[in-house]
Amino acid sequence: MIDPILSAMIIMSVFLIFWSIFLVLNILNLRKIDRLPLNIKKKMKYQPLISVIIPTRNEADRIENCIKTLKKQTYQKLEIIIVDDSTDNTIEVIKKLVGDDKRFKIIKQNKLPKGWVGKSHALQQASKLATGKWILFLDADIALHPTTVENALYYAVEHKSDLLSLIPRLICKTFWEKVIQPIVGGLILLVCPPFLANDPKSKIAFAMGPFILIRKKVFDKVGGYQKIRDKITDDVELARIVKQSGFKITLINGQDALYLRMYRNFKDLWMGWSKNIFLGFTYLYNINSRILRFLIAIGGAFAIFTLITLPFFITAGSGLGALLCGTRFLQLFIFSFSTWAAATFMLAYLHKIYKAYPKYATASFLGGLVVAAIFLNSAIKVLTQKGVIWKGRVYYNKKAPLVK
């Protein structure tokens, strides 16, 4: 018979080893990739036109920072195309923010064709109107440092990048944002290390949708979003086809230059990540087998719970056992608490270097519990095609395989 105390100590040991490895990997990640500087002294002699494309759908309460910070960019040769498919007053808000700035053009998204995901269709529609040498895809919920566009273009040209994407700084204001978002962000960087995405010899390709700068001729040559029109994780898929076509993709740290607040309450966190967290992983590693996807669904949720949440309950349970049963559980409590405290310190340090929220590291067990549930929910929605609603559209519904 397996000794439960021994089993608990083994779990805690694995927990500590995992977080130690995770800490080292993240430090290596940060050292191996560049950080976009805020001030580049050298100026480009030739300044090409950049076509900025922003898809919007019910972004009335999110779009303000994006437009205001775009208008303040030091790089002025911009044409900004906003393609809207809102059912609220987003267009009225945009027009008020844009004012008389002639660089902005607002268009209405065409009717969604069969087989297209809404965002990909919006981006493809706007790209046909783009006249710049470069296209910059932005999400509506971002904010930019005044020099971000100029410095990103300079970096891409200097490093001969065909697609440049920035890792943003996650802005979180509510409790659930602060305990969930860093965990999801950490998982993304764990399964897709940026230095591997940047390695032309690696098959891993990755980009972050809030900021993708791509050469127009490259975008057209790979077929734009036409080839990936049915993919929810459009950013990952665009990076994949660009890299597979022999072009250079680059993912760098843009936390000083790009700020992103994705979700603003628990419901949005649950629905938003349920839409893409499971498919994002399976797309990343090109996993199409239903059996493998089922195993990943169970294994992924179990791993997240075991490596983030379970150790807290073991520590709390062993503490209670020590109080009620004495020395039998005391040794386990001392070991568990020491292990949990060490791992929490590592997590707090990761929060610090990623400019997140170190004080909320102690509540990570709650975040891990929710993320495990989101991962499982996302997998169920995908595998059963029961559908998840996001911004008025239904995804993964068996009656409408993509959206309706």
N, C-alpha and C positions, 0 to 999 in steps of 0.2 A: 504493500500500500504506500502511495506517495505521501510523504510528509508535507502538509500544507505550509508549514513554516519554512521548510527548505525551498518549496516551490516559490513562495513569496520572495525569499531572498534572491533566488535565481532571477526572477522577474525584475527586481530592483537593480540587480547587477547589469542585466541587459539594458535596462533603462539608462543607467549611468554611462555605459559604453556607447549607446546610441547618441546621447547628447554630447558626449566628448567628440565623437566622430563628426557629428553635425556641426559643432563649433569649429573644428579644424577645417572642414570643407567650406564653410562660409567665409572664414578668414582667407583661405586660398582663393575662393571666388573673387573676393574684393581685391586681392592683390594681383590676380591674373587679368582682370579687366580694367580698362581705363575709366576715369571719372571725367565727365564733361566739365571742363573749366568754365567759370563764369566770365572770365575776362581773357580774351585772346588779343594780344597786342598787334599781331600781324593782321592786316586787312586784305580781303580778296580783291585782286585787280579787276577780275571779271565777276560781276554779280548777276547770276541768272535769275529769271523770274521763277518764283516758287508758287505752285498752285496748292493752297491750303484747302482741304476738304473736311467738312464737319457734318456728320449725319446727326439729325436730331429727331427724337420722338418723345414727346411729353417731357421736355427739359426746361420748362418755364422757371423752375426754382433752382436750376443747376447751371444754366448757361452763362450767367453774368460774369463770373471770374474768367472764363475762357475768352469771351469777346473783349473784355476790358484789357486783359493782359496781352492779347493779340494786337490790339490797337497801339500798345506801348512798345512794341518790338523795335529794336534798333535796326533790324533788317527791314527795309521799307518796300522792296520789290516783291510784293505779295499780291496775288489775287485770291480772294477768300470766297469759296463756294459753300454755302450752307444748304443742304438738301433736307427738307423737312417732311415728316410724315406724322404730324402730331394730331391728337384729338383734343388738345387743350389750347391755351392761348400762347403757346411757345413762339409762334411767328410774331405776334404783337410785341412780346417782350424783346425778341431779337431786333426788330425794326427800331424800337426805342433805344436800344443799346448801340446799334450801328450808327444811327444818326445820319449825317451826310457824308460818311466815309465811302467814297466811290470804289474802294477796293473790294467791298463786299457785294456778293450777289446771292440772293435768296431764291431758291427754286423749290417747287413742290415735287415730292417724290411721285413717280409714275406708279400706276397700279402694279402691285406685286405679281410678277409672272409665276406660273406654276413651277415648283422646283427650286425657288430662290428663297434664301434667308433674307429678312428685311434689311439688315444692315449692309450685307454684301451688295444687294441690289442698289441701295442708296449710293454706296461708294462707287460702284461701277457706272451708274448713271451720271454722277458728277464728274467722274474721270474723263468722260467723253467731251466735257466742256473745258477741261483743263488745257491751258496753252503754255504752261511753264515747263522748263527743262527738268524740274523736280516736282514731285507731288508729296505733300505732307498731310498724312491722315491723322486727324486729332479727334479725341472723344470730347463730348460737350462738357464733361464734369472735371476737366483739368484746369490748371492755372500755370502760367509760364513766367519764368524770370525774364526781364526785359531783353537779355542777350541770348536767350535759348535758341531761337531759330538761327540767328547769325552764327553762333558757335557750333551748332549741330551741322550746319551746312559746311562750315570750314573744316570741321573734323572729318566729315564724310569725304570731302574732296581730297584732303591731305592723306587720308588712309585708303583712298581708292575704294571706298565702300559703295556698293550698289543699293544696299538697303541698310539703313541705320535706325535702330530702335533704342529708346531710353527706358531704363528702370526708374520708375517714379518714386517719389516719397509719398507713402500712404498717409493721408490726413484722416484721423479718426477723432470723433468728438463724443460719441456716446459710449457707455460701458461695453456694450456688446461689440461695437466696432473695434475697440481697443483690445479685446481678448480674442476675437475671432480673426480679424484681418491679418495680424502678424503671423498667425499659425498658417493660414492659407498661403500667404506670401512666402513663408519659409518652405512649405511643401513644394511650391512651384519651383523654387530655386534648388531644392533637393533633387527632384526628379529631372530637372533640366538645368544643369550647371551652365552658367553663361559662357565660361571659357570653352566648353565643348561645343556650344552653339556657334561660337566664333571660329572654331577649328574647321578649316575646309575639308580635312580628312574624316571628320566625324559626321555621321548621318543625322545627328540631332540638329534640328533647326527650330529656332524660337524667336518670336518677336512679341512685343507688348503693344496691344492695340491703341492705348492712349496716345502714343507718339511713334509713327512710322514714317520715315523720310526715305523715299525711293526715287531713283532716276525714272523719268517718264518713259524713256525708250525701253528700259528693262521691264517696267510694269506692262507695257504693251506687248513686248516680246514673249513674256510668259503667259499672256492671255488674260491678265488682270484677274478679276474675280469670277470671270466666266467659268473657269475650270473648277472653281471651289465654291460655286454658287449655293451648294446645299450644305456647307459646313458651318456649324455654329461657331467654332473657334477659328474665325477667319484670319486672325493675326498669325496664329501658328501655321495655318495652311499656306498663307501667302509666303511666309519665310521658307517653308518647305519647298514650294515650287521654284522660288528664286534660287535657293541653294542647289536643288537638284538640276537646275538649268545651267549650273556652272558659274553663277554670279556670287559675289561676296556679300555676306550678311554680317552685320556687327551689332552686338548688344552691349551697351555700356551703362555705367552707373550715372544716372541723371538726377539723383536725389536733391542736388542743389539747384536744379534748373526746371524741374517738372514736379508738380504737386497734384495729387489725385485723391479725391474723396468719392469712392465708388458707391457706397450704400449708406443710408442715413438712419436706418432703424432695423430692428431684428427681422421684420417681415421681408424687407428688401434683401438683407443678407441671405436669408434662407432661400428665397425664390431666385435671386440672382446667381448664387453659386450652384444651386440645384440645376440650373439651366446648363452649366458648362463644365463643372469641376470633373465629373466622371468622363465625359466625352473628351475633354481636353487631354486627359492622361492617355486614353486609348488612341486618340489621334496622334499624339506625340510619338508613341511607339508603334503606330500603325497596326493596332490590334483589332482585327475584325471578327475573329472567332467568337461565337456566342458563349461557348464553354469557357474560354479564357476570360471573357468579359465578366461572366458570372463569378469565376474564381477571384478575379481582381476586385469585384464588388464586395465580396465577403472578406477577403484577405485585407483589402485596403482599409475598410471600416474597422476591422479588428485590430490592425496594426496601429492606426491612429489612436484608437481608444487605449490600447495596451501601452503604447510608448509615451502618451501624454497624460491620460486621465487616471488609469488604473493605479499607478504608483501613489497618487495622492490618497486614494481610498485605502490602499494597503497601509500607508503611514497612519492615517486616521484610525483605521480598524485595529492596528497593532497597538496604538496608544490607548485606545479604549480597552483592549485586551489586557494591557499591562496594568491598568487601573483595577480591572475586575478580577484578573487571574494571577497577578503578580509576576514573578520572574520568568515564567514560561514565555511570555510575550515581550518582556522588557528588552531582551537582546535584539529581537526583530524590530522593535520600535526604534531603538537607538540606531541600528543599521539603516532602516528605512528612512528615518527622518534625516540622517546625515546625507544619504544618497539623494533624497528629494530636494534638500536644501542646496546641495552642490549643483544639481541639474537646473534648479530654479535660478541660481546665480548665473549659470552659463546662459540661460535664456534671457535673463535681464541684460547681460552683456551684449547679446545679439540684438536686443531691442535698442540698446544704446548705439551700437555701430551702424545700425540701419536707421537711426534717428526715429525710432518708434516710441514705445511707452513702457520703459523699464519697470515702473511701479506696478504694472498690471501683469507682470510675469507670474506672480504668486497665484493669480486667478486663471492661469493657463489650463488647469484641469477642466474648468468649465468650458473654455474655448475648445479644448480637444474633444470633449463630449459632444458639443454641438457640431463641430466639423465632421466628426465620425458619422453623426446622424445625417448631416447634409450629403456627405459622400454616398451613403447608403441610399438615401432618398433620390439622389441624382441618378444612381445606377438603376434603381427600380423604375424610375420614370422612363429611362432610355430602353431598358430591357423589355419592359411590358408595354411600352408606347402608350401609357395612360395620359401623358401630357402634363406639361407644367406651363402655367400662365406667366408671361412677363410683358409688361407694358401693353396689355390688351391683346397679345398674340399667344397662340397655343403652340408649344413646341413638343415634338416627339409623340404626337397623337396618331394612333394607328389609322384613324380615318383621314388624317391629313399629315403624312409622314414628316413634313417639315413645319410649316406654319399655316395659319389661316387667319 
